[in-house]
């Protein structure tokens, strides 16, 4: 299993702050990483479009970027380097916010 999401908190509208975008908090587990990102379709997290994935807690210093063109979650080390192919970053039950529509 390369990427798993569980235990969503309700998606809430934050229109007054984000022009009608929604925010959901998810529990994220990243297993063996794949070069150029892990598949993450917006429908997986109950959205039609993802803008950003924000680490909240338990992310072990890793940062995330969402590749909207290819629907992929990219994982970066604290030094700004993308995690290597087949590396397990050990991100288990991390909390992230996903903002989109």
N, CA and C atoms as an extended XYZ file, in Angstrom:
303
Properties=species:S:1:pos:R:3:atomname:S:1:resname:S:1:resid:I:1 pbc="F F F"
N         0.846       -1.171        0.000 N   UNK     1
C         0.000        0.000        0.000 CA  UNK     1
C         0.892        1.234        0.000 C   UNK     1
N         0.766        2.045       -1.016 N   UNK     2
C         1.609        3.233       -1.134 CA  UNK     2
C         0.993        4.458       -0.468 C   UNK     2
N        -0.312        4.608       -0.538 N   UNK     3
C        -0.955        5.796        0.014 CA  UNK     3
C        -2.327        5.412        0.530 C   UNK     3
N        -2.644        5.822        1.749 N   UNK     4
C        -3.954        5.512        2.317 CA  UNK     4
C        -4.474        6.716        3.092 C   UNK     4
N        -5.763        6.958        2.977 N   UNK     5
C        -6.440        8.017        3.718 CA  UNK     5
C        -7.531        7.374        4.554 C   UNK     5
N        -7.732        7.883        5.755 N   UNK     6
C        -8.800        7.368        6.596 CA  UNK     6
C        -9.259        8.446        7.563 C   UNK     6
N       -10.339        8.128        8.265 N   UNK     7
C       -10.883        8.959        9.335 CA  UNK     7
C       -11.028       10.426        8.981 C   UNK     7
N       -11.811       10.727        7.925 N   UNK     8
C       -11.979       12.146        7.607 CA  UNK     8
C       -12.836       12.848        8.642 C   UNK     8
N       -12.476       14.069        8.910 N   UNK     9
C       -13.375       14.930        9.667 CA  UNK     9
C       -14.252       15.585        8.609 C   UNK     9
N       -15.438       16.020        8.959 N   UNK    10
C       -16.347       16.567        7.953 CA  UNK    10
C       -15.717       17.673        7.114 C   UNK    10
N       -16.045       17.642        5.839 N   UNK    11
C       -15.605       18.709        4.956 CA  UNK    11
C       -16.451       19.926        5.280 C   UNK    11
N       -15.782       21.044        5.513 N   UNK    12
C       -16.495       22.267        5.871 CA  UNK    12
C       -16.224       23.343        4.836 C   UNK    12
N       -17.206       24.165        4.615 N   UNK    13
C       -17.040       25.291        3.711 CA  UNK    13
C       -16.259       26.378        4.430 C   UNK    13
N       -15.289       26.912        3.746 N   UNK    14
C       -14.533       28.039        4.306 CA  UNK    14
C       -14.601       29.189        3.312 C   UNK    14
N       -15.788       29.407        2.778 N   UNK    15
C       -15.971       30.371        1.701 CA  UNK    15
C       -15.544       31.781        2.065 C   UNK    15
N       -15.720       32.154        3.319 N   UNK    16
C       -15.353       33.522        3.686 CA  UNK    16
C       -13.839       33.728        3.626 C   UNK    16
N       -13.094       32.646        3.717 N   UNK    17
C       -11.633       32.750        3.688 CA  UNK    17
C       -11.026       32.334        2.352 C   UNK    17
N       -11.652       31.362        1.681 N   UNK    18
C       -11.007       30.746        0.526 CA  UNK    18
C       -11.854       30.746       -0.746 C   UNK    18
N       -12.654       31.735       -0.938 N   UNK    19
C       -13.447       31.851       -2.169 CA  UNK    19
C       -14.250       30.594       -2.490 C   UNK    19
N       -14.954       30.076       -1.504 N   UNK    20
C       -15.824       28.929       -1.738 CA  UNK    20
C       -15.132       27.581       -1.690 C   UNK    20
N       -13.878       27.525       -1.333 N   UNK    21
C       -13.158       26.258       -1.243 CA  UNK    21
C       -13.592       25.519        0.024 C   UNK    21
N       -13.296       24.229        0.075 N   UNK    22
C       -13.619       23.425        1.252 CA  UNK    22
C       -12.339       22.866        1.853 C   UNK    22
N       -12.420       22.511        3.120 N   UNK    23
C       -11.267       21.971        3.828 CA  UNK    23
C       -11.696       20.714        4.574 C   UNK    23
N       -10.898       19.664        4.473 N   UNK    24
C       -11.156       18.438        5.220 CA  UNK    24
C        -9.865       17.993        5.882 C   UNK    24
N        -9.988       17.477        7.085 N   UNK    25
C        -8.815       16.931        7.765 CA  UNK    25
C        -8.848       15.413        7.609 C   UNK    25
N        -7.739       14.843        7.142 N   UNK    26
C        -7.632       13.407        6.893 CA  UNK    26
C        -6.437       12.838        7.630 C   UNK    26
N        -6.506       11.552        7.910 N   UNK    27
C        -5.371       10.811        8.430 CA  UNK    27
C        -4.697       10.158        7.234 C   UNK    27
N        -3.407       10.404        7.077 N   UNK    28
C        -2.653        9.989        5.901 CA  UNK    28
C        -1.548        9.016        6.292 C   UNK    28
N        -1.389        7.947        5.514 N   UNK    29
C        -0.267        7.027        5.661 CA  UNK    29
C         0.400        6.899        4.299 C   UNK    29
N         1.712        7.101        4.282 N   UNK    30
C         2.485        6.970        3.039 CA  UNK    30
C         3.407        5.776        3.198 C   UNK    30
N         3.256        4.779        2.321 N   UNK    31
C         4.139        3.624        2.318 CA  UNK    31
C         5.278        3.870        1.349 C   UNK    31
N         5.664        2.861        0.602 N   UNK    32
C         6.757        2.999       -0.362 CA  UNK    32
C         6.419        4.081       -1.389 C   UNK    32
N         7.300        5.051       -1.503 N   UNK    33
C         7.080        6.188       -2.396 CA  UNK    33
C         7.440        5.814       -3.828 C   UNK    33
N         6.780        6.440       -4.775 N   UNK    34
C         7.036        6.219       -6.194 CA  UNK    34
C         7.545        7.525       -6.791 C   UNK    34
N         8.609        7.446       -7.576 N   UNK    35
C         9.154        8.646       -8.221 CA  UNK    35
C         8.038        9.410       -8.916 C   UNK    35
N         8.044       10.707       -8.764 N   UNK    36
C         7.062       11.612       -9.360 CA  UNK    36
C         5.694       11.551       -8.704 C   UNK    36
N         5.589       10.982       -7.503 N   UNK    37
C         4.378       11.110       -6.720 CA  UNK    37
C         3.477        9.908       -6.660 C   UNK    37
N         2.556        9.989       -5.718 N   UNK    38
C         1.587        8.932       -5.462 CA  UNK    38
C         0.226        9.362       -5.987 C   UNK    38
N        -0.448        8.463       -6.674 N   UNK    39
C        -1.755        8.778       -7.255 CA  UNK    39
C        -2.732        9.219       -6.162 C   UNK    39
N        -3.363       10.356       -6.386 N   UNK    40
C        -4.366       10.879       -5.452 CA  UNK    40
C        -5.435       11.614       -6.254 C   UNK    40
N        -6.475       10.892       -6.618 N   UNK    41
C        -7.599       11.501       -7.326 CA  UNK    41
C        -8.426       12.305       -6.322 C   UNK    41
N        -8.900       13.471       -6.711 N   UNK    42
C        -9.719       14.266       -5.798 CA  UNK    42
C       -10.904       13.493       -5.218 C   UNK    42
N       -11.503       12.614       -6.003 N   UNK    43
C       -12.650       11.836       -5.523 CA  UNK    43
C       -12.287       10.966       -4.323 C   UNK    43
N       -11.025       10.596       -4.197 N   UNK    44
C       -10.568        9.789       -3.066 CA  UNK    44
C       -10.846       10.489       -1.741 C   UNK    44
N       -10.806       11.818       -1.750 N   UNK    45
C       -11.034       12.595       -0.537 CA  UNK    45
C       -12.319       13.421       -0.625 C   UNK    45
N       -13.245       12.980       -1.474 N   UNK    46
C       -14.558       13.601       -1.545 CA  UNK    46
C       -14.595       14.963       -2.204 C   UNK    46
N       -13.659       15.224       -3.104 N   UNK    47
C       -13.606       16.523       -3.780 CA  UNK    47
C       -13.572       16.327       -5.293 C   UNK    47
N       -13.776       17.423       -6.005 N   UNK    48
C       -13.642       17.383       -7.452 CA  UNK    48
C       -12.317       18.007       -7.902 C   UNK    48
N       -11.709       18.771       -6.999 N   UNK    49
C       -10.438       19.439       -7.296 CA  UNK    49
C        -9.682       19.644       -5.988 C   UNK    49
N        -8.368       19.361       -6.006 N   UNK    50
C        -7.532       19.593       -4.825 CA  UNK    50
C        -6.609       20.766       -5.119 C   UNK    50
N        -6.555       21.709       -4.168 N   UNK    51
C        -5.655       22.848       -4.302 CA  UNK    51
C        -4.333       22.599       -3.579 C   UNK    51
N        -4.434       22.094       -2.341 N   UNK    52
C        -3.236       21.964       -1.525 CA  UNK    52
C        -3.438       20.908       -0.442 C   UNK    52
N        -2.338       20.260       -0.065 N   UNK    53
C        -2.322       19.326        1.055 CA  UNK    53
C        -1.364       19.916        2.092 C   UNK    53
N        -1.886       20.198        3.288 N   UNK    54
C        -1.104       20.876        4.325 CA  UNK    54
C        -0.836       19.921        5.484 C   UNK    54
N         0.442       19.694        5.824 N   UNK    55
C         0.740       18.834        6.972 CA  UNK    55
C         0.340       19.518        8.277 C   UNK    55
N        -0.296       18.760        9.181 N   UNK    56
C        -0.726       19.316       10.459 CA  UNK    56
C         0.101       18.725       11.600 C   UNK    56
N         0.091       17.393       11.713 N   UNK    57
C         0.889       16.750       12.766 CA  UNK    57
C         1.245       15.329       12.338 C   UNK    57
N         2.351       14.842       12.873 N   UNK    58
C         2.779       13.474       12.607 CA  UNK    58
C         3.413       13.270       11.241 C   UNK    58
N         3.795       14.354       10.577 N   UNK    59
C         4.340       14.256        9.216 CA  UNK    59
C         5.864       14.124        9.200 C   UNK    59
N         6.477       14.078       10.362 N   UNK    60
C         7.908       13.833       10.518 CA  UNK    60
C         8.786       14.792        9.723 C   UNK    60
N         8.345       16.030        9.579 N   UNK    61
C         9.136       17.031        8.879 CA  UNK    61
C         8.997       17.022        7.374 C   UNK    61
N         8.192       16.120        6.834 N   UNK    62
C         7.992       16.071        5.389 CA  UNK    62
C         6.981       17.136        4.959 C   UNK    62
N         7.156       17.622        3.744 N   UNK    63
C         6.229       18.591        3.149 CA  UNK    63
C         5.534       17.923        1.969 C   UNK    63
N         4.374       18.437        1.607 N   UNK    64
C         3.592       17.871        0.512 CA  UNK    64
C         3.308       18.927       -0.541 C   UNK    64
N         3.202       18.460       -1.766 N   UNK    65
C         2.775       19.312       -2.872 CA  UNK    65
C         1.804       18.474       -3.680 C   UNK    65
N         0.788       19.111       -4.234 N   UNK    66
C        -0.171       18.374       -5.043 CA  UNK    66
C         0.007       18.759       -6.496 C   UNK    66
N         0.271       17.768       -7.338 N   UNK    67
C         0.421       17.953       -8.780 CA  UNK    67
C        -0.971       17.822       -9.393 C   UNK    67
N        -1.603       18.962       -9.664 N   UNK    68
C        -2.979       18.986      -10.171 CA  UNK    68
C        -3.089       18.432      -11.587 C   UNK    68
N        -2.045       18.587      -12.366 N   UNK    69
C        -2.070       18.091      -13.743 CA  UNK    69
C        -2.148       16.568      -13.787 C   UNK    69
N        -1.410       15.916      -12.893 N   UNK    70
C        -1.324       14.454      -12.905 CA  UNK    70
C        -2.038       13.787      -11.729 C   UNK    70
N        -2.728       14.571      -10.896 N   UNK    71
C        -3.420       14.051       -9.715 CA  UNK    71
C        -2.489       13.185       -8.865 C   UNK    71
N        -1.379       13.798       -8.433 N   UNK    72
C        -0.411       13.068       -7.625 CA  UNK    72
C         0.011       13.878       -6.411 C   UNK    72
N         0.241       13.166       -5.307 N   UNK    73
C         0.765       13.771       -4.093 CA  UNK    73
C         2.280       13.602       -4.105 C   UNK    73
N         2.994       14.713       -4.024 N   UNK    74
C         4.452       14.696       -3.989 CA  UNK    74
C         4.894       14.893       -2.547 C   UNK    74
N         5.918       14.148       -2.139 N   UNK    75
C         6.417       14.220       -0.773 CA  UNK    75
C         7.867       14.691       -0.815 C   UNK    75
N         8.176       15.709        0.011 N   UNK    76
C         9.510       16.307        0.040 CA  UNK    76
C        10.110       16.224        1.438 C   UNK    76
N        11.428       16.047        1.490 N   UNK    77
C        12.143       16.063        2.760 CA  UNK    77
C        12.225       17.495        3.254 C   UNK    77
N        12.663       17.661        4.490 N   UNK    78
C        12.796       19.006        5.051 CA  UNK    78
C        13.817       19.828        4.274 C   UNK    78
N        14.726       19.173        3.534 N   UNK    79
C        15.713       19.872        2.716 CA  UNK    79
C        15.183       20.267        1.350 C   UNK    79
N        13.928       19.923        1.046 N   UNK    80
C        13.313       20.313       -0.216 CA  UNK    80
C        13.535       19.338       -1.350 C   UNK    80
N        14.072       18.150       -1.043 N   UNK    81
C        14.306       17.128       -2.059 CA  UNK    81
C        13.148       16.141       -2.051 C   UNK    81
N        12.687       15.758       -3.240 N   UNK    82
C        11.611       14.778       -3.318 CA  UNK    82
C        12.112       13.441       -2.774 C   UNK    82
N        11.262       12.745       -2.038 N   UNK    83
C        11.600       11.433       -1.494 CA  UNK    83
C        11.953       10.503       -2.652 C   UNK    83
N        12.945        9.650       -2.443 N   UNK    84
C        13.414        8.754       -3.499 CA  UNK    84
C        12.460        7.612       -3.790 C   UNK    84
N        12.622        7.037       -4.972 N   UNK    85
C        11.795        5.925       -5.416 CA  UNK    85
C        11.950        4.729       -4.468 C   UNK    85
N        10.840        4.109       -4.112 N   UNK    86
C        10.759        2.919       -3.264 CA  UNK    86
C        11.161        3.178       -1.815 C   UNK    86
N        11.363        4.434       -1.435 N   UNK    87
C        11.680        4.776       -0.041 CA  UNK    87
C        10.382        4.869        0.749 C   UNK    87
N        10.367        4.273        1.926 N   UNK    88
C         9.221        4.398        2.818 CA  UNK    88
C         9.553        5.515        3.809 C   UNK    88
N         8.918        6.682        3.704 N   UNK    89
C         9.235        7.792        4.604 CA  UNK    89
C         8.743        7.584        6.035 C   UNK    89
N         7.991        6.531        6.274 N   UNK    90
C         7.525        6.256        7.629 CA  UNK    90
C         6.441        7.193        8.116 C   UNK    90
N         5.668        7.738        7.205 N   UNK    91
C         4.567        8.626        7.579 CA  UNK    91
C         3.338        7.749        7.840 C   UNK    91
N         3.021        7.563        9.110 N   UNK    92
C         1.905        6.706        9.506 CA  UNK    92
C         0.937        7.503       10.369 C   UNK    92
N        -0.304        7.531        9.969 N   UNK    93
C        -1.367        8.202       10.724 CA  UNK    93
C        -1.066        9.690       10.939 C   UNK    93
N        -0.516       10.335        9.930 N   UNK    94
C        -0.284       11.784        9.978 CA  UNK    94
C        -1.593       12.518        9.713 C   UNK    94
N        -1.733       13.691       10.269 N   UNK    95
C        -2.921       14.507       10.044 CA  UNK    95
C        -2.596       15.574        8.996 C   UNK    95
N        -3.448       15.677        7.974 N   UNK    96
C        -3.272       16.683        6.931 CA  UNK    96
C        -4.605       17.372        6.672 C   UNK    96
N        -4.513       18.612        6.248 N   UNK    97
C        -5.685       19.321        5.742 CA  UNK    97
C        -5.599       19.279        4.231 C   UNK    97
N        -6.723       19.010        3.591 N   UNK    98
C        -6.804       19.058        2.132 CA  UNK    98
C        -7.809       20.135        1.790 C   UNK    98
N        -7.368       21.097        1.001 N   UNK    99
C        -8.233       22.208        0.597 CA  UNK    99
C        -8.499       22.092       -0.895 C   UNK    99
N        -9.751       22.228       -1.266 N   UNK   100
C       -10.148       22.141       -2.666 CA  UNK   100
C       -11.627       22.423       -2.808 C   UNK   100
N       -12.221       21.808       -3.827 N   UNK   101
C       -13.657       21.982       -4.042 CA  UNK   101
C       -14.315       20.656       -4.302 C   UNK   101
